[in-house]
Amino acid sequence: MVDLTDPTSAAFITLDAAERTGENHALYGGLLLAAYGEPRETRDVDLAVASLGAHRVGEALEEMGFPTDLNFEGMVFGGLVLDRLTLLGGEGDLGLNTIDLVRPRSDRFARAALERASTAPLRDRTVRVLSPEDFVLFKVLSTRDRDLSDAASVVGRSGEKLDRRLIDEEIGLLADELPEVDIRGRYNQL
């Protein structure tokens, strides 16, 4: 049995399921924040995706022996679209965990961010992760204040290593592509 309340174990299961679908993906969210910024408690799994749907990941998880429940699909949060699944069963207090598949509303940016993804160690494995710059951009595209705090911690911790020119260029492109989202305003709040 796998402790699904452990976000790293749940991430490995989710990454394996996403790999089975053959779609491009990279780790994102609280687990990656621990590497790039100020760590905070997280219990869920966030994957950055370009076109991956919850149904396909859910089917792959079911084939792997992990029942799932589709919570919602295509929920818009600012410049992002989320699909959410719940992993059911396993060991632990609740024996479940949520998985968010996070897609930018800009197809161009989604593809570019995943092309820039790299690999990094996580426990005893190597996983694909968003770049620090794209992590910041995903957080700017979101709607929560906590996401801006996460982005600010990455900017603060990365210092001069962060490619700010890339971020500025992407902010301009995204603001033009998604005029209904206050991307520049959120970015300026950083």
Residue, then its C-alpha position, 0 to 999 in steps of 0.5 A: m500500500v502507498d501512503l497517498t497522504d504523502p505528497t511525494s508518494a502521490a506525486f510519483i504515482t501521478l507522474d507515472a500515470a501521466e507518463r503512461t498517457g504519453e502527454n507532456h507534463a512537469l511537476y509544479g506546485g508546493l513540492l517544487l516550491a520547496a526547491y525554488g522558494e520558501p517551503r510551505e506545507t502541501r498535501d496535494v500534487d500539481l502537474a503543469v500540463a499542456s493538453l492532458g485531461a483528468h479523464r486520461v490520467g484517471e484512467a491510467l491511475e485506475e489501470m495502476g490500481f489507484p481508484t480516482d474521483l473526478n472533482f472538476e474539469g476545465m475550471v478557470f482560475g485567471g490565466l489557468v485552467l484546472d482539472r482535479l482528481t482525488l486519489l482514493g484508498g491507500e494508507g494514512d489518515l485519510g487515504l486520499n490526495t488531490i491531483d491538480l492538472v494545471r494548464p495555462r489558457s495560452d496554448r503557446f505558453a503551455r508548450a513553451a513552459l513544458e519545452r523549458a522544463s528540466t529534470a531534478p532529483l526527488r527522493d530516489r527518482t529524477v522527475r521533470v519540473l518547471s523552470p523557476e521562471d515558468f513556476v513564477l509565471f504560472k503563479v502570476l497566472s493564478t488568482r490566489d494571493r498565496d500564489l503571489s507569495d509563492a512567486a515572490s519567495v522564488v524571486g527572492r531566493s533565486g536572485e540574479k539566477l532568475d532570467r527576468r528578461l524571459i519573465d518580462e517577455e512572457i508577461g507581455l505576451l501573456a497580457d496580450e493573449l489574455p487581456e481579460v486577466d490582469i497579468r501585469g497587475r499581478y506581476n507588479q504586485l510581486 
